C-alpha cells in the first residue's frame, strides 16, 4: 500500500482519537465530580491516567506506560466480573426464595401455558444464534433438580462439540465456565474492593436452607447495593479504558499524522482545561468557555471514522512498522475496550477427544471441591450458571420442550416453581417474542 495512503489513514485515526478523547474526558470529569471520595474507588487509576495524559500533551508519552495501564485496568475489570459472577449466584438463590417472604403476583397461566409460551419465544426467530441464545437464557431461569452426575453428563455432552475443533475455542469456553461457576477467581479480589468483598462474604456465609424473613430482606438489600456498586464501577472502568485507548491511538499515529493546527489547538484547550480541574480537585461545573468549544467537535467523530474505513487496507499489503500499528488500531477500534494488543499466533492445535474429556474431568474435580460444604440451593445456582453458558446440547425441539417441562415438574417447592414461571414469562414478554 502507498505510504501516503497509510499516512492519510493514520491521520484520520489520530484526529478521531483526539476528538474522542476530548469529548469522553469532559464526560468522565462530570461522572467523577458527582462522586464522593468514598465512592470513587478508581481514583488512583484516574490520577495515573491524568499523569499519562499530561505527558502525551507535552509529547512525552510512552507506549510502554500505556500498555501497563491497560493491563492494570484489565485486571480491575476481571475482578469486577468475578464479583458479578458471585452476585449472580446468590441473586439466583434469593430470587427463588422470594415468595416465601413476599407475596408475588399470582401466575395466571398454567404450567402447560408457560411451557407453550416459552417454546414460542425460543422459536420465534429464524436466526440460529438467536435461538441458541434464547435456549441458554431459558435454561438459566429453570429450576435445577439434577444429580451431580446428571449435571456432569450434560456438561460433557455440550463440550463434546469441541472435539476435533481448535483448542483455543475450548479453552475460552472453559474460562467462561470456570469463572461463572466460581471455580476460578482472580487473586487479590479484596484489594481496593473491601466493601464488595465483605458483601460477598456475607452472602456466602448465609444459610439459605433456614432463612428468616429478616435475614432474607437483609441479604436482598446487600444484593441490591452490590449490584449498583459493581455496575457503577464497571461503567467507570470501561470509560477510563476507552480514554486510555484514545491516548494509545494518539501515540501510535502522532509521528505520521498530518496535523490540523487549528483543530488540535481547540482539542488541547478542552482537554487541558479539564485536566487542570482534575489536578486542583475542583469539582465545580466546567467553565463555559471550555464547554462552548464542544460545538466545534459535533459530528467529527463519525466523519473521521468513515475516513479511517475508507483508507483501511488488507494487512498483507502493508509493511512494518505500519503493519503492527494498523493491527493494534484495528483492535482498539474493535468495540472491545479490553481486548489484548498482543499478537497471537494462529491457534491451529486441535482438541482431540482425550483432551476434551480430560479438560472436563479437571473441571468436575474443581466443582467437587467447590461443592463441599456448600448448601444445596447454592449448588443448584452454580449449576444453573454453568448450564446457561454452555453450547446448546439438545438435538430437537422436542428434547428442549421435554427438558423445560421436566424441570418444572420435578420442582416440588411451589414458591420456587412460581418464581421460575414468573421469570420465564418476564423473559418472554421483555423480548416481545409473541403476540
Buried (B, 14 or more C-beta within 10 A) or exposed (E): BEEEEBBBBBBBBBBBBBBBBBBBBBEBBEBBBEBEEEBBBBEEBBEBBBEBBBBBBEEEBEEEBBBEBBEBBBBBBBBBBBBBBBBBBBBBBBBBBBBBBEEEEEBEBEBEEBBBBBBEBBBBBEEEEEBBBBBBBBBBBBBBBBEEEEBBEBBBBBBBBBBEEBBBEBBEBBEBBBBBBBBBBBEEBBEBBEBBBEBBEBBEEBEBEEBEEEBBEBBBEBBEEBBEBBEBBBEBBBBBBBBBBBBBBBBBBBEBBEEBEEBBEBBBBBBEBBBBBBEEEEEEEBEEEBEEBBEBBEEBBEEBBEBBEEBEBEEEEBEEEBBBBBBBBEBBBEEEBBBEBEEEEEEEEEBEEEBBBEBBEEBBEBBEEBBEEBBEBBBBBBBBBBBBBBBBBBEEEEEBBEBBBEBBEEBEBEBBBBBBBBBBBEBBEEBEBBE
